[in-house]
Amino acid sequence: MPSEGAGGWHRAGSNRERERSARSATVPQPSPALDRGELGQSILEYALVIAVVALVVIGIIWMIGPQLAAVFSSVYESVVIVPTPPSG
């Protein structure tokens, strides 16, 4: 039922309705098209992407591993004082 406000006639509760519609616009709603089969498919796709990324990272580490070991060995030898046996 309309009621008279400061700006004239308006519908009672219209502010509440606007707030509710603004809140519902910002809250993500689940997609009705995303059923159980599509969810499983998307999980499988994510798993495949993670597996490919892991294989690429393992391949890169395998390729640069010896060079990386040489760098670490060089740094270790320059930092650590290796005792030499006494001559004599």
For each residue, the residues with C-beta under 8 A, 3 or more apart:
1: 12
2: 9 10 11 12
3: 9 10 12
4: 8 9
5: 8 9 10
6:
7: 10
8: 4 5
9: 2 3 4 5
10: 2 3 5 7 14
11: 2 14
12: 1 2 3
13: 16 17
14: 10 11 17 18
15: 18 19
16: 13 19 20
17: 13 14 20 21
18: 14 15 21 22
19: 15 16 22 23
20: 16 17 23 24
21: 17 18 24 25
22: 18 19 25 26
23: 19 20 26 27
24: 20 21 27 29
25: 21 22
26: 22 23
27: 23 24
28:
29: 24
30: 34
31: 34
32:
33: 38
34: 30 31 38 39
35: 38 39
36: 39 40
37: 40 41
38: 33 34 35 41 42
39: 34 35 36 42 43
40: 36 37 43 44
41: 37 38 44 45
42: 38 39 45 46
43: 39 40 46 47
44: 40 41 47 48
45: 41 42 48 49
46: 42 43 49 50
47: 43 44 50 51
48: 44 45 51 52
49: 45 46 52 53
50: 46 47 53 54
51: 47 48 54 55
52: 48 49 55 56
53: 49 50 56 57
54: 50 51 57 58
55: 51 52 58 59
56: 52 53 59 60
57: 53 54 60 61
58: 54 55 61 62
59: 55 56 62 63
60: 56 57 63 64
61: 57 58 64 65 68
62: 58 59 65
63: 59 60
64: 60 61 67 68
65: 61 62 68 69
66: 69 70
67: 64 70 71
68: 61 64 65 71 72
69: 65 66 72 73
70: 66 67 73 74
71: 67 68 74 75
72: 68 69 75 76
73: 69 70 76 77
74: 70 71 77 78
75: 71 72 78 79
76: 72 73 79 80
77: 73 74 80 82
78: 74 75
79: 75 76
80: 76 77
81:
82: 77
83:
84:
85:
86:
87:
88:
